Amino acid sequence: MQVKKDRLSLVQKTIDESTEVISKAMIGSIQKVLVENKARKDDNMFGKTENMRNTHFKGDETLIGQIVNVKITGARGNSLMGELT
């Protein structure tokens, strides 16, 4: 059972590292984002890019359901931060 846990841990670490590299490479790019809802933790809006990256940016609830252009300004964990263009 320990071997299984160790292998899973290694796979998860590799995925996390790959996610970080890809997310950081997206900084500075403009992405199309489908606005899904208001973010849970702050007043930002939340949506997903075409490659399914979670993205947070300032906006209002009238954007829900729309596809907007967002300039990616940062990456944190599994999420991107950006601003409307």
C-alpha beads as a LAMMPS data file, in Angstrom:
LAMMPS data file: protein, C-alpha beads

85 atoms
84 bonds

1 atom types
1 bond types

-500.0 500.0 xlo xhi
-500.0 500.0 ylo yhi
-500.0 500.0 zlo zhi

Masses

1 110.0

Atoms # bond

1 1 1 0.000 0.000 0.000
2 1 1 2.886 2.401 0.766
3 1 1 4.309 1.927 -2.744
4 1 1 0.941 2.933 -4.179
5 1 1 0.854 6.082 -2.009
6 1 1 4.423 6.984 -2.963
7 1 1 3.672 6.607 -6.669
8 1 1 0.513 8.704 -6.370
9 1 1 2.461 11.391 -4.523
10 1 1 5.083 11.435 -7.286
11 1 1 2.419 11.730 -10.004
12 1 1 0.671 14.566 -8.142
13 1 1 3.961 16.421 -7.666
14 1 1 4.737 16.100 -11.382
15 1 1 1.275 17.387 -12.317
16 1 1 1.622 20.345 -9.931
17 1 1 5.015 21.253 -11.394
18 1 1 3.687 21.041 -14.963
19 1 1 0.655 23.153 -14.051
20 1 1 2.901 25.827 -12.552
21 1 1 5.134 25.961 -15.647
22 1 1 2.150 26.231 -18.008
23 1 1 0.397 28.837 -15.858
24 1 1 3.503 31.022 -15.567
25 1 1 4.008 30.807 -19.338
26 1 1 0.516 32.268 -19.788
27 1 1 1.388 35.466 -17.870
28 1 1 1.209 38.433 -20.239
29 1 1 -1.040 36.654 -22.727
30 1 1 -4.631 37.569 -23.523
31 1 1 -7.037 34.676 -23.017
32 1 1 -10.684 34.205 -23.900
33 1 1 -12.510 33.452 -20.643
34 1 1 -16.057 32.175 -20.170
35 1 1 -17.320 34.050 -17.108
36 1 1 -19.030 31.549 -14.811
37 1 1 -19.742 33.320 -11.542
38 1 1 -18.573 35.589 -8.781
39 1 1 -15.489 34.266 -7.003
40 1 1 -16.152 32.716 -3.585
41 1 1 -13.345 34.370 -1.643
42 1 1 -13.407 37.970 -2.924
43 1 1 -15.273 40.425 -5.143
44 1 1 -13.607 39.184 -8.325
45 1 1 -15.309 37.295 -11.108
46 1 1 -14.408 33.708 -11.948
47 1 1 -14.235 31.943 -15.290
48 1 1 -12.329 29.404 -17.358
49 1 1 -9.973 29.828 -20.277
50 1 1 -10.239 27.763 -23.446
51 1 1 -7.794 25.275 -21.895
52 1 1 -9.904 25.099 -18.698
53 1 1 -7.650 27.194 -16.432
54 1 1 -9.502 28.838 -13.536
55 1 1 -9.192 32.609 -13.923
56 1 1 -10.036 35.443 -11.501
57 1 1 -10.426 39.094 -12.532
58 1 1 -12.256 42.278 -11.561
59 1 1 -15.691 42.665 -13.114
60 1 1 -19.361 42.548 -12.294
61 1 1 -22.137 39.993 -12.446
62 1 1 -23.445 41.301 -15.797
63 1 1 -20.504 39.438 -17.385
64 1 1 -21.746 35.987 -16.301
65 1 1 -22.275 33.785 -19.353
66 1 1 -20.173 35.978 -21.633
67 1 1 -16.800 35.274 -23.191
68 1 1 -14.392 38.109 -22.404
69 1 1 -10.739 38.843 -23.136
70 1 1 -8.568 38.772 -20.022
71 1 1 -4.886 39.709 -19.858
72 1 1 -3.198 37.244 -17.511
73 1 1 -1.194 39.100 -14.862
74 1 1 -0.305 36.335 -12.429
75 1 1 -0.549 32.683 -11.469
76 1 1 -1.245 31.211 -8.048
77 1 1 -1.695 27.506 -7.463
78 1 1 -4.211 26.201 -9.984
79 1 1 -5.617 29.656 -10.768
80 1 1 -4.710 32.565 -12.994
81 1 1 -5.260 36.226 -12.165
82 1 1 -5.951 38.832 -14.791
83 1 1 -7.667 42.006 -15.897
84 1 1 -10.295 42.687 -18.529
85 1 1 -8.946 44.099 -21.786

Bonds

1 1 1 2
2 1 2 3
3 1 3 4
4 1 4 5
5 1 5 6
6 1 6 7
7 1 7 8
8 1 8 9
9 1 9 10
10 1 10 11
11 1 11 12
12 1 12 13
13 1 13 14
14 1 14 15
15 1 15 16
16 1 16 17
17 1 17 18
18 1 18 19
19 1 19 20
20 1 20 21
21 1 21 22
22 1 22 23
23 1 23 24
24 1 24 25
25 1 25 26
26 1 26 27
27 1 27 28
28 1 28 29
29 1 29 30
30 1 30 31
31 1 31 32
32 1 32 33
33 1 33 34
34 1 34 35
35 1 35 36
36 1 36 37
37 1 37 38
38 1 38 39
39 1 39 40
40 1 40 41
41 1 41 42
42 1 42 43
43 1 43 44
44 1 44 45
45 1 45 46
46 1 46 47
47 1 47 48
48 1 48 49
49 1 49 50
50 1 50 51
51 1 51 52
52 1 52 53
53 1 53 54
54 1 54 55
55 1 55 56
56 1 56 57
57 1 57 58
58 1 58 59
59 1 59 60
60 1 60 61
61 1 61 62
62 1 62 63
63 1 63 64
64 1 64 65
65 1 65 66
66 1 66 67
67 1 67 68
68 1 68 69
69 1 69 70
70 1 70 71
71 1 71 72
72 1 72 73
73 1 73 74
74 1 74 75
75 1 75 76
76 1 76 77
77 1 77 78
78 1 78 79
79 1 79 80
80 1 80 81
81 1 81 82
82 1 82 83
83 1 83 84
84 1 84 85
